[in-house]
Amino acid sequence: MGNKNEKPSKKSPKATPPPQTPEVEAPKEIPKEFSKPKEPEAPSLIEFTLAPIYKIDNEVPKFSDEELLALKNEFETYSTDGLIMNEKLVSFYEDLCDFKKDEKNEITVFDDFRTTYIAWIFDAKTNEISYDHFIKGLTHAQVNSLNNFKQKLPKTILEDKLIAEQVFNACFFFNGPEKASGTIPPEMTQLTVNLFFNGNKKLEDFIHFVTEKCADGVDHSTWLYLFPYFDNDKFDLTQMDLDAYLDLPSFFSDFKKFLTQKK
């Protein structure tokens, strides 16, 4: 036992360090080519609604500087093919039907779609590509409501197979007509499926259409992006005579495996 007369040693209390204030990072400088246009745009020119697949806390997804640069470089690589394709599509849509502005002078959903995927790459004053418009348009394209777009279109257009083909052609704008081996924007894919299968369209017809496109030189891996969007309850992939269409080995060996995984 210890000595009773021994006094406990007094320890000096430790000084509590002052609370540390978190360091605030300086905002990153945005490259000039991605800066907002100086002139403010007219209000209500184009209205976008969030598509369900992108609806996350009602926030529009934002791109980092690195992602913006990658998108700019990819777009620049195929800008020539993209311009040719877009000019054809603009002419096609304008000739197809004449959508007029409503009483509020707001652009219709159809023009909404066309502007998002086509017209926004041009600067109206110089008639040249505007990367500001490109980045802005691509961002808007990701959150555009295709269900709303589909409801606003006349039935005669929805049932036109040619529309589906034109939508696929629009997809190629992102990767170039002969080099469509990258990703197809999901909203373009979903729209194409909606258009093609409206009415009495059959999945077999769609696959036949895809094979024709593949035979024209489209990378087979591109089309595999299409099939996660099919409703398996409505389109029974297991009951199809796939062998009637599976005659291009490099394409269909992977294609058939992909379809059988959807059982």
C-alpha positions as CSV (number, residue, x, y, z in Angstrom):
1,M,0.0,0.0,0.0
2,G,1.2,3.5,-0.6
3,N,2.1,6.1,2.0
4,K,-1.0,7.9,3.3
5,N,0.9,11.2,3.7
6,E,1.9,11.1,0.0
7,K,0.0,13.8,-1.8
8,P,-1.3,13.1,-5.3
9,S,0.6,14.9,-7.9
10,K,-1.2,17.7,-9.6
11,K,-1.2,17.5,-13.3
12,S,-1.5,20.7,-15.3
13,P,-4.6,20.5,-17.5
14,K,-3.9,20.2,-21.2
15,A,-4.7,23.3,-23.2
16,T,-7.4,22.7,-25.7
17,P,-6.3,23.6,-29.1
18,P,-8.3,26.3,-30.9
19,P,-11.0,25.0,-33.3
20,Q,-9.6,24.6,-36.7
21,T,-11.4,26.4,-39.5
22,P,-11.7,24.2,-42.6
23,E,-9.7,25.5,-45.6
24,V,-11.8,26.8,-48.3
25,E,-10.6,25.8,-51.8
26,A,-10.4,28.6,-54.3
27,P,-12.9,28.1,-57.1
28,K,-11.5,26.6,-60.2
29,E,-11.1,28.9,-63.1
30,I,-13.5,27.9,-65.9
31,P,-11.8,27.7,-69.3
32,K,-12.9,30.5,-71.6
33,E,-14.4,28.1,-74.2
34,F,-16.8,26.8,-71.5
35,S,-17.8,30.2,-70.2
36,K,-21.4,31.4,-70.4
37,P,-22.3,33.6,-73.4
38,K,-22.1,37.3,-72.6
39,E,-25.6,38.1,-73.9
40,P,-28.5,36.8,-71.8
41,E,-30.8,34.5,-73.6
42,A,-34.5,35.2,-73.9
43,P,-36.6,33.7,-71.1
44,S,-38.7,30.7,-71.8
45,L,-36.8,30.0,-75.0
46,I,-36.5,26.3,-74.2
47,E,-38.0,24.6,-71.3
48,F,-36.6,21.3,-70.1
49,T,-38.0,18.9,-67.5
50,L,-36.1,16.2,-65.7
51,A,-36.4,12.7,-67.2
52,P,-37.1,10.1,-64.5
53,I,-33.9,8.3,-65.1
54,Y,-31.9,11.4,-64.4
55,K,-34.1,12.8,-61.6
56,I,-31.8,13.1,-58.6
57,D,-33.0,15.6,-56.0
58,N,-34.3,17.7,-58.8
59,E,-30.8,18.8,-59.7
60,V,-29.4,19.1,-63.2
61,P,-26.2,17.0,-63.4
62,K,-23.1,19.1,-63.7
63,F,-19.9,18.2,-65.6
64,S,-16.4,18.7,-64.2
65,D,-13.8,20.6,-66.1
66,E,-12.2,17.4,-67.1
67,E,-15.4,15.9,-68.4
68,L,-16.1,19.1,-70.3
69,L,-12.7,19.0,-72.0
70,A,-13.2,15.4,-72.9
71,L,-16.6,16.1,-74.4
72,K,-15.2,19.1,-76.3
73,N,-12.4,17.0,-77.8
74,E,-14.7,14.2,-78.8
75,F,-17.1,16.6,-80.4
76,E,-14.2,18.3,-82.2
77,T,-13.0,15.0,-83.6
78,Y,-16.2,14.3,-85.5
79,S,-17.4,17.9,-86.0
80,T,-17.4,17.6,-89.8
81,D,-19.6,14.5,-89.8
82,G,-21.7,16.0,-87.1
83,L,-22.4,19.1,-89.1
84,I,-23.4,17.3,-92.2
85,M,-25.7,15.0,-90.3
86,N,-27.3,17.8,-88.4
87,E,-28.0,19.9,-91.4
88,K,-29.8,17.0,-93.0
89,L,-31.8,16.3,-89.9
90,V,-32.8,20.0,-89.5
91,S,-34.1,20.0,-93.1
92,F,-35.9,16.7,-92.6
93,Y,-37.7,17.7,-89.4
94,E,-38.7,21.1,-90.8
95,D,-40.1,19.5,-94.0
96,L,-41.9,16.8,-92.0
97,C,-44.2,18.9,-90.1
98,D,-44.8,22.5,-89.1
99,F,-44.9,22.9,-85.4
100,K,-45.9,26.4,-84.4
101,K,-45.3,28.2,-81.1
102,D,-48.1,28.3,-78.6
103,E,-49.9,31.4,-77.3
104,K,-47.1,32.0,-74.8
105,N,-44.6,32.0,-77.7
106,E,-42.8,29.1,-76.2
107,I,-41.0,26.6,-78.4
108,T,-42.9,23.3,-78.7
109,V,-41.5,20.0,-77.3
110,F,-40.7,18.9,-80.8
111,D,-38.6,22.0,-81.4
112,D,-37.3,21.4,-77.9
113,F,-35.9,18.1,-79.1
114,R,-34.5,19.3,-82.3
115,T,-32.9,22.3,-80.7
116,T,-31.3,20.2,-78.0
117,Y,-29.7,17.7,-80.4
118,I,-29.1,19.7,-83.5
119,A,-29.5,23.5,-83.6
120,W,-27.6,24.3,-80.4
121,I,-24.2,23.6,-82.0
122,F,-24.4,26.7,-84.2
123,D,-23.8,30.2,-83.2
124,A,-26.6,32.2,-84.8
125,K,-24.4,35.3,-85.6
126,T,-21.4,33.5,-87.1
127,N,-23.1,30.3,-88.2
128,E,-20.1,28.4,-86.7
129,I,-19.9,25.8,-84.1
130,S,-20.3,27.2,-80.6
131,Y,-18.8,25.0,-77.8
132,D,-20.8,27.0,-75.3
133,H,-24.0,25.8,-77.1
134,F,-22.6,22.3,-77.4
135,I,-21.9,21.9,-73.7
136,K,-25.2,23.5,-72.7
137,G,-27.1,21.5,-75.2
138,L,-25.5,18.2,-74.2
139,T,-26.3,19.0,-70.5
140,H,-29.9,19.7,-71.4
141,A,-30.2,16.6,-73.5
142,Q,-29.4,14.5,-70.5
143,V,-32.4,15.9,-68.5
144,N,-34.9,16.3,-71.3
145,S,-38.2,14.6,-70.7
146,L,-38.8,12.2,-73.5
147,N,-42.1,11.0,-72.1
148,N,-43.4,14.5,-72.5
149,F,-41.9,14.7,-75.9
150,K,-43.7,11.5,-77.0
151,Q,-47.0,12.7,-75.7
152,K,-46.9,15.9,-77.7
153,L,-46.1,14.3,-81.1
154,P,-49.0,13.4,-83.4
155,K,-49.7,9.7,-83.8
156,T,-49.0,9.8,-87.5
157,I,-45.4,10.7,-86.7
158,L,-45.0,8.3,-83.9
159,E,-46.1,5.4,-86.2
160,D,-43.7,6.4,-89.0
161,K,-40.7,4.0,-89.2
162,L,-38.7,6.6,-90.9
163,I,-38.6,8.7,-87.7
164,A,-36.9,5.8,-85.9
165,E,-34.3,5.7,-88.6
166,Q,-33.7,9.4,-88.4
167,V,-33.3,9.2,-84.6
168,F,-30.7,6.6,-85.0
169,N,-28.9,8.8,-87.5
170,A,-29.0,11.6,-84.9
171,C,-27.3,9.2,-82.5
172,F,-24.3,9.0,-84.8
173,F,-23.7,12.7,-84.4
174,F,-22.0,12.0,-81.1
175,N,-19.5,9.5,-82.6
176,G,-19.4,9.9,-86.3
177,P,-21.4,7.8,-88.9
178,E,-18.6,5.3,-89.4
179,K,-17.3,5.3,-85.9
180,A,-20.4,4.7,-83.8
181,S,-18.6,2.4,-81.4
182,G,-19.0,4.6,-78.3
183,T,-22.1,5.2,-76.3
184,I,-25.5,6.2,-77.6
185,P,-27.2,8.7,-75.4
186,P,-29.8,6.8,-73.3
187,E,-32.5,9.3,-74.0
188,M,-32.0,8.9,-77.7
189,T,-32.2,5.2,-77.3
190,Q,-35.3,5.3,-75.2
191,L,-37.0,7.7,-77.7
192,T,-36.1,5.4,-80.6
193,V,-37.6,2.4,-78.8
194,N,-40.8,4.4,-78.0
195,L,-41.1,5.6,-81.6
196,F,-40.4,2.3,-83.3
197,F,-42.6,0.1,-81.1
198,N,-45.6,2.5,-81.0
199,G,-48.5,0.7,-82.6
200,N,-48.0,-2.6,-84.2
201,K,-44.2,-2.6,-84.6
202,K,-42.5,-5.8,-83.7
203,L,-39.2,-6.5,-82.1
204,E,-38.2,-8.7,-85.0
205,D,-38.7,-5.8,-87.3
206,F,-36.5,-3.7,-85.1
207,I,-33.7,-6.3,-85.0
208,H,-33.9,-6.5,-88.8
209,F,-33.5,-2.8,-89.0
210,V,-30.6,-2.9,-86.6
211,T,-28.9,-5.6,-88.7
212,E,-29.2,-3.5,-91.8
213,K,-27.5,-0.6,-90.0
214,C,-24.8,-3.0,-88.8
215,A,-24.2,-4.3,-92.3
216,D,-23.6,-0.7,-93.3
217,G,-20.5,-0.6,-91.1
218,V,-21.8,0.3,-87.6
219,D,-19.9,-1.3,-84.8
220,H,-22.0,-4.1,-83.4
221,S,-21.2,-3.1,-79.8
222,T,-23.1,0.1,-80.3
223,W,-26.4,-1.7,-80.6
224,L,-26.0,-3.5,-77.4
225,Y,-26.7,-0.3,-75.6
226,L,-30.3,-0.5,-76.9
227,F,-31.5,-3.6,-75.2
228,P,-31.5,-2.6,-71.5
229,Y,-34.3,-0.3,-72.4
230,F,-36.7,-3.0,-73.5
231,D,-39.6,-4.0,-71.3
232,N,-39.2,-7.7,-71.0
233,D,-42.8,-8.2,-70.0
234,K,-44.0,-6.7,-73.2
235,F,-41.3,-7.9,-75.6
236,D,-40.5,-11.6,-75.1
237,L,-37.0,-12.0,-76.4
238,T,-36.9,-15.7,-75.8
239,Q,-39.7,-16.4,-78.3
240,M,-37.9,-14.8,-81.3
241,D,-36.4,-16.7,-84.2
242,L,-33.0,-15.1,-83.7
243,D,-31.3,-17.4,-86.1
244,A,-33.1,-15.7,-89.0
245,Y,-31.2,-12.6,-88.3
246,L,-27.9,-13.9,-86.8
247,D,-25.9,-14.2,-89.9
248,L,-23.0,-11.7,-89.2
249,P,-20.7,-13.6,-86.8
250,S,-18.7,-10.7,-85.4
251,F,-22.0,-9.0,-84.5
252,F,-24.3,-11.7,-83.6
253,S,-22.1,-13.9,-81.4
254,D,-22.2,-11.2,-78.8
255,F,-25.6,-10.1,-79.7
256,K,-27.3,-13.5,-79.2
257,K,-25.5,-13.9,-75.8
258,F,-26.8,-10.5,-74.7
259,L,-30.3,-11.4,-75.7
260,T,-30.3,-14.7,-73.9
261,Q,-29.1,-13.0,-70.7
262,K,-32.4,-11.1,-70.8
263,K,-34.4,-14.2,-70.1
